[in-house]
Amino acid sequence: MKNKPTQFYFWCFIVSLIGSFVLFTLPGDDLPSADWLNIPYLDKLVHAAIFTTLCFTCFWWINSLQQLQNIGLVAFFIAVLFLLYGIGIEFYQEMCVKSRAFELADIAADATGCGIFVMFIWLKKVGPRRNGGLNQN
């Protein structure tokens, strides 16, 4: 029975990864524009949300393959991996995508999304509980 959840989490991760790559590599002229989308820093919120999603879907997939023993370390590694992905995407945009540019603010937003993931995992799975012990699940 464990096979179906593993496949589901795998495909959630793959769709998230491919979807993020497509969104991040669209030429700037092809990005949709609407008046209601002129919310300040919406782009940075989208970056943070995408990277939080990437980290979680990767974590769920890996955890479905084998029950993780060192959850905190795995979460940290996933976050670093996706932060490197975000940095790579910024360089790719600068060099290869028309009307897109390298932005340090995008990297900061990506790092924020990865940080949200790590904090959530630490608080839910690793960190101290109200009873003073550690959650071993």
Secondary structure, 3 states (H helix, E strand, C coil): CCHHHHHHHHHHHHHHHHHHHHHHHCCHHHCCCCHHHCCCCHHHHHHHHHHHHHHHHHHHHHHHHCCCCCHHHHHHHHHHHHHHHHHHHHHHHHHHCCCCCCCHHHHHHHHHHHHHHHHHHHHHHHCECCCCCECCC
